[in-house]
Amino acid sequence: MGNSAALMGRKQSQQATSTMPFCDCLDGSDEPGTSACPNGKFYCANIGSEPLRLNSSFVDDAVCDCCDGSDEPQGRCQNHCKEAGAAALAALQAELAAFEAGYNARD
């Protein structure tokens, strides 16, 4: 494995890898999780909160889009996924409580 579908069958040098910061494939498959390709995607694991998939143009743009800060250089963003996850859970619980109250009021 290791070779992207766009590069399969093409003769490559020993030094060519999928981690080089150049977009060789139109679909961006040679640079997953980087900002090298304009149509690429970046995956934020956001442990403790909800995972997120960003356009690669949001990577290394000085804006902390991932609550774990993985879209920016290390140290630029604080990891606030635990707090974000807790807030999302509280919002869902409030929505469920409102739904249940409305459902019970029908009886």
C-alpha positions, 0 to 999 in steps of 0.5 A: 500500500502507501501509494495513492490511486492517482500515482499507481502505475506511474514510475516513481523515484525512491524518494517520492512519497505521499508526504511530500508537500506537493499536490500530484493528483487531481483528487488530492489522494496523494496528500491526505491531511495536508494543505498541499491540494486545494480540494483536499480534506483534513481530518480532525479527530477531536477526541472528546468531541465530534470529529470534523473534516475540513477543506485543506485550505483551512489548515495552517491558516492561523485559525483554530478550526479543530478543537484539538488544534491539529489543523495548526502548528503545534502550540498555536491552539489549545485543545478544548475538545473536552469542553466542546464535547461537554457543551454539545452533550448539554445542548443535546440533553436540553433538546431531548428534555424539550422534546420529551416535555412537548411529547408528554404535554400532548397526552 
